[in-house]
Amino acid sequence: MRGSDRTRAKAAFEATRGQEMDASWSEFISRAVMNEVLRRERVYNEGNPFPGGTRNLAPGRKLAP
């Protein structure tokens, strides 16, 4: 994740956490990821969960400081 994207996400979280009732940064990230998961399931798999997901993924680059 680019540092500028992370900074933008953190700013959005901090500015709206009260209105959105976010318990934590982790909850915010989880909700964002699950929204994308649901979209991809809807678009590419008739709204059903994809099989798999149990293998370890290849590590990416570390987040920028």
C-alpha positions as CSV (number, residue, x, y, z in Angstrom):
1,M,0.0,0.0,0.0
2,R,1.4,3.4,-0.9
3,G,2.2,5.6,2.0
4,S,-0.1,8.4,0.5
5,D,-3.0,5.9,0.3
6,R,-2.5,4.8,3.9
7,T,-2.3,8.4,5.0
8,R,-5.6,9.1,3.2
9,A,-7.3,6.1,4.7
10,K,-6.2,7.0,8.2
11,A,-7.4,10.5,7.8
12,A,-10.8,9.3,6.6
13,F,-11.0,6.8,9.5
14,E,-10.0,9.5,12.1
15,A,-12.5,12.1,10.6
16,T,-15.5,9.7,10.5
17,R,-14.9,7.0,13.2
18,G,-17.6,8.5,15.5
19,Q,-20.2,8.8,12.8
20,E,-19.5,5.3,11.4
21,M,-19.1,3.8,14.9
22,D,-15.8,2.2,14.1
23,A,-14.5,0.4,17.2
24,S,-10.9,0.4,15.8
25,W,-8.6,0.8,12.8
26,S,-8.7,-3.0,12.4
27,E,-12.5,-2.9,12.1
28,F,-12.3,-0.1,9.5
29,I,-9.8,-2.1,7.4
30,S,-11.9,-5.3,7.8
31,R,-15.0,-3.5,6.6
32,A,-13.2,-2.0,3.7
33,V,-11.8,-5.4,2.6
34,M,-15.1,-7.2,3.0
35,N,-16.9,-4.6,0.9
36,E,-14.5,-5.3,-1.9
37,V,-14.8,-9.1,-1.3
38,L,-18.6,-8.9,-1.6
39,R,-18.3,-6.8,-4.8
40,R,-16.0,-9.3,-6.4
41,E,-18.2,-12.2,-5.4
42,R,-21.2,-10.4,-6.9
43,V,-19.4,-9.5,-10.1
44,Y,-17.4,-12.6,-10.8
45,N,-19.1,-15.5,-8.9
46,E,-22.9,-14.9,-8.9
47,G,-22.7,-13.5,-5.3
48,N,-21.3,-16.7,-3.9
49,P,-18.0,-17.0,-1.9
50,F,-15.1,-18.2,-3.9
51,P,-13.6,-21.6,-2.9
52,G,-10.2,-21.7,-1.4
53,G,-8.5,-19.0,0.5
54,T,-6.6,-21.3,2.9
55,R,-3.1,-21.1,1.3
56,N,-0.6,-18.6,2.4
57,L,-0.2,-15.7,0.0
58,A,3.2,-14.6,-1.2
59,P,4.4,-11.7,0.9
60,G,4.4,-8.3,-0.7
61,R,6.6,-5.3,0.1
62,K,6.6,-3.9,3.6
63,L,4.4,-0.8,4.1
64,A,6.3,2.4,3.6
65,P,7.0,4.3,6.9
